[in-house]
Amino acid sequence: MSVDVMTRPAVLILLGPPGAGKGTQARMLQDKFGLVQLSTGDLLRAAVAAGTPAGKQAKAVMEAGGLVSDDIVIAILNDRIAEQDCRNGVILDGFPRTTVQAKALDELLASTGQRINAAISLQVDDSAMVERISGRSTCAGCGEGYHDTFKPPKDGNSCQKCGSTELTRRADDTAETVAGRLEAYHAQTAPLISYYDAAGVLQSVDAMAEIDQVAGEMATVVKSVMN
């Protein structure tokens, strides 16, 4: 891993609808810059497993079938960012999802002398995203990913990596479900684009390009916002 030296901790936010490549790009930035990718789901699971005070609160809510409140998520995030491995900075993937959460995050960072360095919006075409996501399948043997159009499996049903013929699809990766998720994104999360634009930290990247090209643009953005 090659790590670029940062002069101050970085706090990056990735914005984009499901399937835009946020997770993939976050992992690539993590490897290049020594940042830590943080997703809400992973944070909650780790906090619950560790038995932290906030984790215990989250566990009680989840066991009761409720939704974990923003306050609890923020508390868990606060604990995680303070850990030693986050000294170079973090990439937030999937949080915040609303402007209310964004404001709470700003307050948390301000209390620790930090700020958002960049909110990177992965720009995509909705119709293309429906095709991209609804055609996905995964090898049950090794986890290799395939796509009906862009990366079809060998002989139509065999994994090129391990030879397994058991390819699975997520039940919610249908065209109708994907369209619904995109609609929900635009209604609930897309307003964050305006929020971070007004804050002067918004950067946009064309996520419909090839993965390596997108990664190059993302890396350029990160370097540009760090001193």
Backbone torsions as a table, in degrees:
resi	resn	phi	psi	omega
1	MET	NA	130.2	174.8
2	SER	-98.7	125.4	-176.3
3	VAL	-113.4	120.6	174.6
4	ASP	-78.4	136.3	-177.4
5	VAL	-77.5	127.9	178.5
6	MET	-101.5	144.4	178.3
7	THR	-90.5	-13.0	175.0
8	ARG	-153.2	155.6	-179.9
9	PRO	-58.6	138.0	179.5
10	ALA	-99.8	141.0	172.5
11	VAL	-126.7	108.7	-177.4
12	LEU	-114.0	143.8	176.6
13	ILE	-120.9	133.5	176.1
14	LEU	-105.1	126.0	179.2
15	LEU	-115.1	140.8	178.2
16	GLY	161.9	154.0	-178.4
17	PRO	-71.4	168.8	176.7
18	PRO	-54.7	132.8	178.3
19	GLY	89.8	-0.1	-178.6
20	ALA	-74.5	-13.6	178.9
21	GLY	100.4	18.4	-177.5
22	LYS	-59.1	-46.6	-178.2
23	GLY	-63.2	-44.3	179.6
24	THR	-61.8	-47.8	-178.7
25	GLN	-67.8	-34.9	177.7
26	ALA	-62.6	-42.0	179.2
27	ARG	-64.5	-37.7	179.9
28	MET	-68.8	-39.8	176.3
29	LEU	-66.8	-36.4	178.5
30	GLN	-59.6	-46.0	-178.8
31	ASP	-67.3	-39.0	-174.7
32	LYS	-75.8	-40.4	-171.8
33	PHE	-109.6	-1.2	180.0
34	GLY	72.7	25.1	176.9
35	LEU	-86.6	172.0	178.6
36	VAL	-118.0	123.6	177.5
37	GLN	-79.3	127.7	179.9
38	LEU	-123.9	121.9	174.1
39	SER	-115.2	150.8	-176.1
40	THR	-57.8	-44.6	-178.8
41	GLY	-60.2	-46.1	179.7
42	ASP	-64.8	-40.2	179.4
43	LEU	-60.5	-45.7	-178.7
44	LEU	-64.2	-46.1	-178.7
45	ARG	-62.1	-42.4	-178.7
46	ALA	-66.5	-41.3	-179.5
47	ALA	-66.3	-40.1	177.6
48	VAL	-63.8	-45.2	-178.8
49	ALA	-64.3	-36.2	-178.5
50	ALA	-78.6	-16.5	179.5
51	GLY	70.6	29.5	177.4
52	THR	-67.7	162.0	178.2
53	PRO	-54.5	-45.9	179.0
54	ALA	-68.1	-34.7	177.9
55	GLY	-64.2	-39.0	178.0
56	LYS	-65.7	-37.5	177.3
57	GLN	-64.6	-44.3	-179.6
58	ALA	-63.4	-41.2	180.0
59	LYS	-61.3	-43.7	-179.7
60	ALA	-62.1	-41.3	179.8
61	VAL	-66.0	-45.7	-177.5
62	MET	-66.5	-39.2	179.3
63	GLU	-66.7	-24.9	177.9
64	ALA	-86.6	-0.3	178.6
65	GLY	82.5	14.5	-178.9
66	GLY	-95.5	177.1	176.6
67	LEU	-97.7	133.8	-179.1
68	VAL	-66.8	129.4	-175.3
69	SER	-70.6	160.4	177.9
70	ASP	-59.9	-38.3	-178.7
71	ASP	-59.8	-41.6	-179.8
72	ILE	-69.1	-42.9	178.8
73	VAL	-60.9	-43.8	178.9
74	ILE	-61.8	-40.9	179.1
75	ALA	-63.4	-41.5	179.1
76	ILE	-66.0	-41.6	178.9
77	LEU	-63.8	-40.5	178.2
78	ASN	-59.5	-45.1	179.0
79	ASP	-62.2	-41.9	-174.7
80	ARG	-70.4	-42.4	-179.0
81	ILE	-63.1	-27.4	-178.5
82	ALA	-75.3	-10.5	-178.1
83	GLU	-72.9	154.3	-171.5
84	GLN	-60.2	-35.8	-175.7
85	ASP	-70.7	-9.5	179.5
86	CYS	-95.8	12.7	-173.9
87	ARG	-63.0	-30.1	176.9
88	ASN	-80.1	-21.9	179.8
89	GLY	131.5	177.8	-175.0
90	VAL	-135.3	158.1	172.8
91	ILE	-117.0	117.5	-179.9
92	LEU	-91.6	118.1	-177.2
93	ASP	-115.1	107.0	179.0
94	GLY	96.8	2.2	176.0
95	PHE	-148.2	134.7	0.4
96	PRO	-77.6	161.1	177.4
97	ARG	-109.4	-16.0	-178.8
98	THR	-135.7	164.3	178.4
99	THR	-68.1	-28.4	175.9
100	VAL	-62.1	-45.2	177.7
101	GLN	-65.8	-37.3	-179.9
102	ALA	-62.4	-42.0	179.2
103	LYS	-66.2	-39.4	178.2
104	ALA	-65.0	-38.5	178.0
105	LEU	-65.3	-42.2	177.9
106	ASP	-58.6	-41.7	-179.5
107	GLU	-65.8	-41.1	178.1
108	LEU	-61.0	-48.6	-177.6
109	LEU	-64.7	-40.3	179.3
110	ALA	-61.5	-34.5	-179.0
111	SER	-69.6	-18.9	-179.7
112	THR	-111.7	10.5	178.3
113	GLY	76.4	17.6	179.2
114	GLN	-110.5	175.2	178.1
115	ARG	-156.3	170.9	173.7
116	ILE	-76.9	121.2	177.5
117	ASN	-79.5	-39.2	179.3
118	ALA	-161.9	140.6	170.0
119	ALA	-110.9	110.1	-174.1
120	ILE	-97.4	117.5	-179.8
121	SER	-94.5	118.6	176.9
122	LEU	-85.9	106.3	-174.8
123	GLN	-81.7	128.6	-178.5
124	VAL	-136.9	165.0	175.3
125	ASP	-99.2	123.9	-173.8
126	ASP	-57.2	-46.7	-177.1
127	SER	-64.3	-37.5	177.8
128	ALA	-68.4	-34.0	179.6
129	MET	-66.7	-37.1	178.0
130	VAL	-60.9	-43.9	179.2
131	GLU	-66.7	-41.0	-177.1
132	ARG	-63.6	-45.4	-174.8
133	ILE	-79.9	-43.1	-174.3
134	SER	-68.3	-14.6	179.5
135	GLY	-97.9	9.1	-174.6
136	ARG	-80.4	148.0	171.4
137	SER	-146.8	160.1	-176.7
138	THR	-134.3	139.6	177.0
139	CYS	-71.5	125.9	-179.7
140	ALA	-71.1	-19.0	-177.7
141	GLY	-81.4	-47.9	-174.3
142	CYS	-124.5	-6.8	178.3
143	GLY	87.1	2.8	178.6
144	GLU	-62.3	137.9	-177.3
145	GLY	-96.3	147.3	179.1
146	TYR	-136.8	168.8	177.6
147	HIS	-146.0	139.2	-176.0
148	ASP	-56.3	-36.5	-176.5
149	THR	-101.9	-48.4	-170.9
150	PHE	-86.8	-27.2	179.5
151	LYS	-150.7	71.2	-177.8
152	PRO	-68.0	144.6	179.0
153	PRO	-67.6	156.8	-179.5
154	LYS	-59.7	133.1	178.8
155	ASP	57.7	18.5	176.5
156	GLY	85.7	-21.0	-177.1
157	ASN	-150.1	14.0	-178.6
158	SER	-119.2	136.9	177.8
159	CYS	-72.6	129.5	-179.7
160	GLN	-72.4	-19.0	-176.2
161	LYS	-88.1	-46.9	-176.0
162	CYS	-120.9	-7.7	177.3
163	GLY	86.9	-2.1	-179.9
164	SER	-63.5	147.1	176.2
165	THR	-105.4	9.6	179.7
166	GLU	-99.6	95.6	178.5
167	LEU	-107.6	132.2	-175.3
168	THR	-116.2	157.1	175.5
169	ARG	-124.7	143.6	174.5
170	ARG	-68.5	138.0	-177.5
171	ALA	-61.6	-26.8	-177.7
172	ASP	-96.3	11.2	177.8
173	ASP	-94.8	44.2	174.2
174	THR	-96.5	159.8	-178.5
175	ALA	-58.3	-40.4	-178.1
176	GLU	-66.5	-44.1	-178.8
177	THR	-66.9	-42.2	179.5
178	VAL	-61.8	-43.5	178.6
179	ALA	-59.9	-38.8	178.1
180	GLY	-66.2	-39.8	178.7
181	ARG	-66.6	-37.2	177.5
182	LEU	-65.7	-41.0	178.6
183	GLU	-62.6	-42.9	178.9
184	ALA	-64.0	-39.1	178.7
185	TYR	-60.5	-48.3	-177.8
186	HIS	-63.0	-35.4	-177.5
187	ALA	-76.3	-38.4	-170.7
188	GLN	-102.4	-40.0	-170.4
189	THR	-105.7	-33.5	-178.5
190	ALA	-55.6	-31.0	176.5
191	PRO	-56.9	-18.4	176.6
192	LEU	-63.9	-25.9	178.7
193	ILE	-61.4	-46.3	177.6
194	SER	-65.4	-38.5	-178.7
195	TYR	-61.0	-49.3	-177.3
196	TYR	-77.1	-24.8	173.7
197	ASP	-65.0	-44.0	178.6
198	ALA	-64.3	-29.5	179.3
199	ALA	-80.4	-7.9	177.6
200	GLY	79.6	19.3	-177.4
201	VAL	-119.8	6.4	-176.9
202	LEU	-78.6	134.3	173.3
203	GLN	-129.9	142.2	-178.5
204	SER	-119.0	140.6	179.7
205	VAL	-132.5	137.7	177.2
206	ASP	-75.2	104.4	-176.3
207	ALA	-85.7	1.5	178.0
208	MET	-87.0	-6.3	178.2
209	ALA	-76.1	177.1	177.4
210	GLU	-63.4	150.5	-175.0
211	ILE	-53.8	-46.2	-178.1
212	ASP	-65.7	-35.3	178.0
213	GLN	-67.3	-42.7	177.0
214	VAL	-61.3	-43.3	-179.8
215	ALA	-60.5	-39.2	179.4
216	GLY	-64.8	-41.4	178.7
217	GLU	-67.3	-38.8	178.7
218	MET	-63.1	-43.3	180.0
219	ALA	-63.5	-37.8	178.0
220	THR	-63.0	-40.9	178.3
221	VAL	-62.1	-46.8	-178.9
222	VAL	-59.7	-45.8	179.6
223	LYS	-63.1	-35.3	-176.3
224	SER	-69.9	-24.6	-176.5
225	VAL	-99.0	-1.2	178.7
226	MET	-107.6	141.1	178.0
227	ASN	-101.5	NA	NA
